[in-house]
Amino acid sequence: MLLRKHGERLDGERLDAERLDAERLDAERLDAERLDGERLDGDGERLDGERVFFVMLFILNF
């Protein structure tokens, strides 16, 4: 999610201060997890090693 400095999303939705802080913290948490080397799926959930292995195996078969 991209935010402008004054608390408005790029799609024009205005955010109150509490919601803005919560969304920023969520984004920072996800960025920190990525920096720690943990793999995340599209929903931001951690991928377990077995699942990653089988996905990579499937991709390499093509």
C-alpha positions in Angstrom: 0.0 0.0 0.0 1.4 3.4 -1.0 0.7 6.3 1.3 1.3 10.0 0.7 2.9 12.0 3.6 -0.4 13.7 4.6 -2.3 10.5 5.3 -4.1 9.9 2.0 -3.8 6.7 -0.1 -2.8 7.1 -3.7 -6.4 6.0 -4.6 -7.6 9.2 -2.8 -9.0 7.6 0.4 -8.4 9.7 3.5 -7.2 7.8 6.6 -7.7 8.8 10.2 -4.5 8.9 12.3 -5.2 5.6 14.2 -5.9 3.6 11.0 -2.9 5.3 9.3 -0.6 4.2 12.1 -2.0 0.6 12.1 -1.5 0.3 8.3 2.0 1.7 8.5 2.9 -0.7 11.3 1.6 -3.6 9.3 3.6 -2.6 6.3 6.8 -2.2 8.4 6.2 -5.6 10.0 5.9 -7.2 6.6 9.0 -5.4 5.4 10.9 -6.6 8.5 9.9 -10.2 7.9 11.1 -10.0 4.3 14.4 -8.6 5.4 14.7 -11.4 7.9 14.6 -13.8 5.0 11.3 -15.4 5.7 9.2 -16.2 2.7 5.7 -14.8 2.6 2.8 -15.8 0.3 0.5 -13.2 -1.3 -1.5 -12.9 1.9 1.5 -12.1 4.0 1.5 -15.5 5.7 4.7 -17.4 6.3 5.4 -20.2 3.9 6.6 -23.4 5.5 9.7 -25.1 4.1 7.9 -28.2 2.7 5.4 -26.0 0.8 8.2 -23.9 -0.7 10.1 -27.0 -1.7 7.1 -28.5 -3.6 6.3 -25.2 -5.3 9.9 -24.8 -6.4 10.0 -28.4 -7.6 6.8 -27.8 -9.6 8.2 -24.7 -11.2 11.5 -26.4 -12.1 9.7 -29.2 -13.9 8.7 -26.8 -16.6 
